């Protein structure tokens, strides 16, 4: 990993504050999403992506390194009474969350 990827990973793990970063296509943003799992194997990274193809690519990447992944769209995330809302009410699930990442944030609207 590059120094900037390590810096972001450490900030995620230390829960210092909210993190916003911008990197061009192919620069390695996805690695920063998943590096924390290598250091916290029982942790949960939630990656919300508005684009189906990105969600699929994220799942393929994480499954290639033998982790499980769930793809969730912004619509599923916000659905009242949905499966994800039920997970967020589970204290065991919550205690394992490392971070919630909004991939391609410029594509998400309210």
Beta strands, then each sheet from edge to edge (+ up, - down):
strand 1: 44-49
strand 2: 97-103
sheet 1: 1+ 2+
end
